[in-house]
């Protein structure tokens, strides 16, 4: 007769990172970008640690998309600033 499954045998329910993504999004605009960036990287690190511990992640792509989108946004803004500061012939 097989042993009864204990609490250690049950799979972990997935951890949703949707609320963390909304919090990071709010912090990107309320804390001038730096706070959102720090929170986003922190939440991504927590997601990675949870996955390594065997806890599946749900909506982790939202955090990744948020980070990529805002890094691209900052790079475009810096490019526009540089284009207006360093103009040929001006």
Secondary structure, 3 states (H helix, E strand, C coil): CCCCCCCCCCCCCCEECHHHHHHHHHHHHHCCCHHHHHHHHHHHHHHHHHHHCCCCEECHHHHHHHHHHHHHHHHHHHHHHHHHHCCCCC
